[in-house]
Amino acid sequence: MPFTSTKSAFWAGVRDSAPFVLVAGPFALLFGVLATEAGLNVAEVLAFSVVVIAGAAQFTALQLMLEEAPKLIVIVSALAVNLRVAMYSASLTPYLGQAPFWQRAFMAYLIVDQSYALSQAKFDTDASMTLPQRVAYFFATCVLIMPAWFLGSYLGAALGTALPPSFPLDFALPIAFLSIIGPMLRTLPHLIAAFVGIVVSLLAAGMPYSLGLIVAGMAGMMAGAQAELWLKGKTS
């Protein structure tokens, strides 16, 4: 149903993002706990989450730090994991690219898996949205998730090793990504990219410093892009 105002688009974004808080909070809590175990203090953990604001890249960097990987490998690996954000940005540009510069600057900072997935799905299915409504919806998807991420990171760092080992925090990581990826697998190129990425990640699991994940990600993106080009060629 078309939105009647910018305000209605904003509250729709808040409502749509609410379920992700259930995984973003535990996800951040887990990061805070593991980061303190790796030797970071509370201030460093919170700064890590505020500056990087990318869960997958943070966990990748943290794992490599625990493995005492060279600093260059840590940085390159984290950047490689975050390459998906550049694709997110390119995908959202047709919908948000005409917004004022200051709004685009804030949106660039706030592009994460959840805000992208929700916004892309909404913009794809509702062509009647105006630019102010799309901007309001995008920002609204972050209203609940970002505080949950920052607060969870702080609480995890503050609690540190006080949580019992049996406390089931690790469930948040796979659930968070499955809840994002599942609805996005709508076309054959998406399915091919996911399948190739999974297969290559299994085959490259033995690579040092988790480099197999980077190889798998690149292979999945290339396979998906090639499949999309092939399909366009078939229909032209």
C-alpha positions as CSV (number, residue, x, y, z in Angstrom):
1,M,0.0,0.0,0.0
2,P,1.5,3.4,-1.0
3,F,2.7,5.6,1.8
4,T,0.6,8.7,2.5
5,S,3.5,10.8,4.0
6,T,7.1,10.8,4.9
7,K,6.2,10.1,8.5
8,S,4.3,6.9,7.5
9,A,7.3,5.7,5.5
10,F,9.6,6.4,8.6
11,W,7.4,4.4,11.0
12,A,7.2,1.6,8.4
13,G,11.0,1.4,8.4
14,V,11.0,1.2,12.2
15,R,8.4,-1.6,12.3
16,D,10.2,-3.6,9.5
17,S,13.5,-3.4,11.3
18,A,12.3,-4.3,14.7
19,P,12.7,-8.1,14.3
20,F,16.4,-7.7,13.5
21,V,17.0,-6.3,17.0
22,L,16.5,-9.8,18.3
23,V,19.6,-10.9,16.5
24,A,21.6,-7.7,16.4
25,G,21.7,-7.4,20.1
26,P,23.1,-10.9,20.9
27,F,25.3,-10.6,17.8
28,A,26.9,-7.4,19.3
29,L,27.0,-9.0,22.8
30,L,29.0,-11.9,21.4
31,F,31.4,-9.6,19.7
32,G,32.0,-7.6,22.9
33,V,32.7,-10.8,24.9
34,L,35.0,-12.3,22.3
35,A,36.8,-8.9,21.8
36,T,37.6,-8.7,25.5
37,E,38.9,-12.3,25.5
38,A,41.2,-11.2,22.6
39,G,42.6,-8.5,24.9
40,L,40.6,-5.3,24.0
41,N,39.3,-3.1,26.7
42,V,35.8,-1.7,26.9
43,A,36.7,1.6,25.2
44,E,38.5,-0.2,22.4
45,V,35.6,-2.6,21.8
46,L,33.0,0.3,21.7
47,A,35.3,2.3,19.4
48,F,35.6,-0.7,17.1
49,S,31.9,-1.0,16.8
50,V,31.2,2.7,16.3
51,V,34.0,3.2,13.7
52,V,33.8,0.0,11.7
53,I,30.1,-0.7,12.3
54,A,30.2,-3.9,10.3
55,G,29.7,-7.1,12.2
56,A,31.1,-9.6,9.7
57,A,34.3,-7.5,9.1
58,Q,34.7,-7.0,12.9
59,F,34.4,-10.8,13.6
60,T,36.8,-11.5,10.7
61,A,39.4,-9.0,12.0
62,L,38.9,-10.3,15.6
63,Q,39.5,-13.9,14.5
64,L,42.6,-13.0,12.6
65,M,43.9,-11.0,15.6
66,L,43.4,-14.1,17.8
67,E,45.4,-16.1,15.3
68,E,48.1,-13.5,15.5
69,A,47.9,-12.9,11.7
70,P,50.0,-10.0,10.3
71,K,48.4,-6.6,10.6
72,L,48.3,-6.2,6.8
73,I,46.3,-9.5,6.5
74,V,43.9,-8.3,9.2
75,I,43.2,-5.0,7.4
76,V,43.0,-6.5,3.9
77,S,40.7,-9.3,5.1
78,A,38.3,-6.9,6.9
79,L,38.2,-4.6,3.8
80,A,37.6,-7.5,1.5
81,V,34.6,-8.7,3.7
82,N,33.3,-5.2,3.6
83,L,33.5,-4.9,-0.2
84,R,29.8,-6.0,-0.2
85,V,29.0,-2.5,1.2
86,A,30.3,-0.9,-2.0
87,M,27.8,-3.1,-3.9
88,Y,25.0,-2.2,-1.5
89,S,25.8,1.5,-2.2
90,A,25.7,1.0,-5.9
91,S,22.4,-0.9,-5.7
92,L,20.8,1.9,-3.6
93,T,22.1,4.8,-5.7
94,P,19.2,4.8,-8.2
95,Y,16.8,5.2,-5.3
96,L,18.8,7.5,-3.0
97,G,21.4,9.1,-5.2
98,Q,19.5,12.4,-5.6
99,A,19.3,13.1,-1.8
100,P,21.3,16.0,-0.4
101,F,25.0,15.4,0.2
102,W,24.7,15.5,4.0
103,Q,22.0,12.8,3.9
104,R,24.0,10.6,1.6
105,A,27.1,11.0,3.9
106,F,25.0,9.7,6.9
107,M,23.5,7.0,4.8
108,A,27.0,5.8,3.7
109,Y,27.9,5.4,7.3
110,L,24.7,3.6,8.1
111,I,24.7,1.1,5.3
112,V,24.8,-2.3,6.9
113,D,23.3,-5.6,5.9
114,Q,19.9,-5.0,7.6
115,S,19.4,-1.4,6.4
116,Y,20.4,-2.5,2.9
117,A,18.2,-5.6,2.7
118,L,15.1,-3.9,4.1
119,S,15.5,-0.8,1.9
120,Q,16.3,-2.6,-1.3
121,A,13.3,-4.9,-0.9
122,K,11.0,-2.0,-0.1
123,F,12.2,0.2,-2.9
124,D,12.0,-2.7,-5.4
125,T,8.4,-3.5,-4.6
126,D,7.0,0.1,-4.1
127,A,7.8,2.3,-7.1
128,S,5.4,5.0,-5.8
129,M,7.7,6.1,-3.0
130,T,9.0,9.6,-3.3
131,L,12.7,10.5,-2.6
132,P,11.9,11.9,0.9
133,Q,9.9,8.8,1.7
134,R,12.8,6.5,0.6
135,V,15.3,8.6,2.7
136,A,13.0,8.4,5.7
137,Y,12.5,4.7,5.4
138,F,16.2,4.0,5.1
139,F,17.1,6.1,8.2
140,A,14.2,4.5,10.1
141,T,15.7,1.0,9.5
142,C,18.7,2.1,11.6
143,V,16.8,3.6,14.5
144,L,16.5,0.4,16.5
145,I,19.3,-1.6,15.1
146,M,22.2,0.8,15.7
147,P,21.5,1.4,19.4
148,A,21.1,-2.3,19.8
149,W,24.5,-2.9,18.2
150,F,26.3,-0.2,20.2
151,L,24.7,-1.2,23.5
152,G,25.3,-4.9,22.9
153,S,28.9,-4.3,22.1
154,Y,29.3,-2.3,25.3
155,L,27.5,-4.8,27.5
156,G,29.5,-7.7,26.0
157,A,32.8,-5.9,26.7
158,A,31.7,-4.9,30.2
159,L,30.5,-8.4,31.1
160,G,33.6,-9.9,29.5
161,T,34.2,-13.4,30.7
162,A,31.5,-13.1,33.4
163,L,29.0,-14.9,31.1
164,P,29.1,-18.7,31.5
165,P,30.5,-20.6,28.5
166,S,27.2,-22.4,28.1
167,F,25.3,-19.1,27.4
168,P,24.0,-19.5,23.8
169,L,25.2,-16.3,22.2
170,D,26.7,-17.8,19.2
171,F,23.3,-18.6,17.7
172,A,23.0,-14.9,16.7
173,L,25.7,-14.9,14.0
174,P,24.2,-17.6,11.7
175,I,20.6,-16.5,12.3
176,A,21.4,-12.8,11.5
177,F,22.9,-13.6,8.2
178,L,20.3,-16.3,7.2
179,S,17.5,-13.8,8.0
180,I,19.2,-11.3,5.6
181,I,20.2,-13.7,2.8
182,G,17.1,-15.8,2.6
183,P,14.7,-13.1,1.4
184,M,17.3,-11.9,-1.1
185,L,17.6,-15.2,-3.0
186,R,14.8,-14.3,-5.5
187,T,16.5,-14.8,-8.8
188,L,18.7,-17.4,-10.5
189,P,21.9,-15.2,-10.4
190,H,21.4,-14.8,-6.6
191,L,21.0,-18.6,-6.2
192,I,24.1,-19.3,-8.3
193,A,26.2,-16.7,-6.4
194,A,25.1,-18.3,-3.1
195,F,25.8,-21.8,-4.3
196,V,29.2,-21.1,-5.7
197,G,30.2,-19.1,-2.6
198,I,29.2,-22.1,-0.4
199,V,31.0,-24.7,-2.5
200,V,34.2,-22.6,-2.8
201,S,34.2,-21.7,1.0
202,L,34.1,-25.4,1.8
203,L,36.9,-26.3,-0.7
204,A,39.0,-23.4,0.6
205,A,38.4,-24.0,4.3
206,G,42.0,-25.0,4.8
207,M,43.5,-21.7,3.6
208,P,45.4,-19.8,6.3
209,Y,44.0,-16.7,8.1
210,S,40.5,-17.4,6.8
211,L,41.5,-16.3,3.3
212,G,39.1,-19.0,2.0
213,L,36.2,-16.7,2.8
214,I,37.6,-14.0,0.7
215,V,38.2,-16.3,-2.2
216,A,34.7,-17.7,-1.8
217,G,33.1,-14.3,-1.7
218,M,34.9,-13.2,-4.9
219,A,34.0,-16.4,-6.6
220,G,30.3,-16.1,-5.7
221,M,30.1,-12.4,-6.9
222,M,31.8,-13.3,-10.2
223,A,29.5,-16.3,-10.7
224,G,26.4,-14.2,-9.9
225,A,27.5,-11.4,-12.2
226,Q,28.3,-13.8,-15.0
227,A,24.9,-15.5,-14.6
228,E,23.1,-12.1,-14.8
229,L,25.0,-11.2,-18.0
230,W,24.1,-14.6,-19.5
231,L,20.5,-14.2,-18.7
232,K,20.4,-10.6,-20.2
233,G,22.0,-12.0,-23.3
234,K,19.4,-14.7,-23.6
235,T,16.5,-12.2,-23.3
236,S,18.0,-9.5,-25.7
